[in-house]
Each structure stands twice: as C-alpha cells, then as structure tokens.
Amino acid sequence: MILGPLIAATSVSALDQATKALVARRLAAGQATETRVKIRRVNNVYDGSPRSGRVLLLLWVCLVGFICLVQRYGPFFQHPAARLGIGAALGGAASNLYDRLRRGAVIDFIDLSWWPVFNVADIAITAGAALALWYLR
C-alpha cells in the first residue's frame, strides 16, 4: 500500500537530482542556454542559519509521518492516483530539502521568461499535490 508512493517519491527525487547535476556541470550560476524554453541556472540561496536546516528536516520528517498515517488509516487519499500524487509531492520536497541542507541552495533552471525559474521538484510538488487533491475522497 505504501509501495506506490515510495516508488513515486524515489523516482521524482532521483530525476530531480540528476537534472540538477547535469545543469550544475554544464552551466555556471546565472549562465543560460538559448532554446525555446531557456535553461538558466539560478542558485536559490537559503538565508537561514545552519540550525534552521535541522528544523526544516525535522518538520519534513514529521509531515511525512503524518501523511503516511492519514493515508494509511484515514478516509482521505485512498485512490491509487492520490497516493502517487502524494509520493511525487513528497519526493520533490525531499529533493529540494536535500539541496538546501547539502548545498545551502536549490538549483532552479527552467526559465519560461514569464514565470519564476523552477526545477523538476517544483513541478512534482505542484502536480502531485493537484493530483492528490483531485482524487481526494
């Protein structure tokens, strides 16, 4: 029952980390490519203290535990698509949190020119939460 969200979370996190590593290897901070969808590396710097990182980690672990309990024993998110959405959203959040704790910044790189620069994890968080809410019972 928890396997689907776990696979979704792991897959999203792995894809996000792979794309960020590729962008970090190819582009310096602020550098961009000239394509239809501009790939521009932006380091979204975390301005908190090192202690704040531990607080974020603790909050994230508590949130994951709470969601697992609600999903397992509550009437919400019983549809398989809702569970995958929660897994994708948590995987994206975990990947961004990992970057904040490891690098002190999150690499954002998808630049549409009319929207703030974002990354794969941000897409997963938004789409996963929307999918989970769509199938909310």
C-alpha positions in Angstrom: 0.0 0.0 0.0 2.9 2.4 0.7 5.0 1.0 -2.1 3.4 3.1 -4.9 4.1 6.5 -3.1 7.5 5.4 -2.2 8.4 4.5 -5.8 7.0 7.8 -6.9 8.9 9.8 -4.3 12.2 8.0 -5.1 11.7 8.4 -8.8 11.0 12.1 -8.6 13.9 12.7 -6.3 16.3 10.8 -8.5 15.1 12.6 -11.6 15.3 16.0 -10.0 18.8 15.3 -8.6 20.0 14.0 -12.0 18.7 17.1 -13.9 20.2 19.5 -11.3 23.6 17.7 -11.5 23.5 18.0 -15.3 22.7 21.7 -15.2 25.4 22.3 -12.5 28.0 20.5 -14.6 27.1 22.4 -17.8 26.2 25.9 -16.6 27.7 28.3 -14.1 25.4 30.2 -11.8 23.5 32.8 -13.9 24.5 31.2 -17.3 21.7 30.3 -19.7 21.2 28.4 -23.0 19.3 29.9 -25.9 16.4 27.5 -26.6 12.6 27.8 -26.7 12.5 27.0 -23.0 15.5 28.7 -21.6 17.7 26.6 -19.3 19.2 29.2 -16.9 21.0 28.1 -13.7 19.8 30.0 -10.6 21.0 29.2 -7.2 18.1 29.8 -4.9 20.1 30.5 -1.7 18.8 29.6 1.7 19.3 32.6 4.0 18.7 30.8 7.3 21.2 29.6 9.9 22.6 26.0 9.8 20.3 25.3 12.8 17.3 26.2 10.6 18.2 23.4 8.2 17.8 20.9 11.0 14.4 22.4 11.9 13.3 22.0 8.2 14.4 18.4 8.2 12.5 17.7 11.4 9.4 19.4 10.1 9.7 17.4 6.8 10.0 14.1 8.7 7.0 14.9 10.9 5.0 15.9 7.8 5.9 12.6 6.0 4.9 10.6 9.1 1.6 12.5 9.4 0.8 12.0 5.8 1.6 8.3 6.0 -0.7 7.9 9.0 -3.5 9.8 7.3 -3.1 7.9 4.1 -3.0 4.5 5.9 -5.7 5.0 8.5 -7.8 7.9 7.4 -10.5 8.2 4.8 -8.5 10.6 2.6 -6.2 9.8 -0.3 -7.4 6.2 -0.8 -7.4 6.3 -4.6 -4.1 5.0 -6.0 -3.6 8.2 -8.1 -3.9 10.3 -5.0 -1.3 8.2 -3.3 1.1 8.6 -6.3 0.5 12.3 -6.2 1.4 12.5 -2.5 4.5 10.4 -3.3 5.5 12.7 -6.1 5.0 15.8 -4.0 7.0 14.4 -1.1 9.8 13.3 -3.4 10.0 16.8 -4.8 10.0 18.3 -1.4 12.6 15.9 -0.2 14.9 16.6 -3.1 14.7 20.4 -2.6 15.2 19.9 1.1 18.3 17.8 0.4 19.7 20.5 -1.8 19.1 23.2 0.9 20.8 21.0 3.5 23.7 19.9 1.3 24.4 23.0 -0.8 22.6 25.7 1.1 20.8 26.5 -2.1 18.4 24.8 -4.5 19.3 24.9 -8.2 16.4 26.1 -10.3 16.9 26.0 -14.1 13.6 26.0 -16.2 13.0 29.6 -17.3 9.8 30.4 -19.2 10.6 34.1 -19.1 7.0 34.9 -17.8 7.2 32.7 -14.6 9.8 32.4 -11.8 12.6 29.9 -12.6 11.8 26.4 -11.3 13.0 22.8 -11.4 11.7 19.3 -11.7 11.0 19.0 -8.0 8.8 22.1 -8.1 6.8 20.5 -10.9 6.4 17.3 -8.9 5.3 19.2 -5.8 2.6 21.2 -7.7 1.4 18.4 -10.0 1.5 15.8 -7.2 -0.5 17.9 -4.8 -3.0 18.8 -7.5 -3.4 15.1 -8.4 -3.8 14.1 -4.7 -6.5 16.8 -4.2 -8.3 15.8 -7.4 -8.8 12.3 -6.1 -9.5 13.3 -2.5 -12.3 11.3 -1.0 
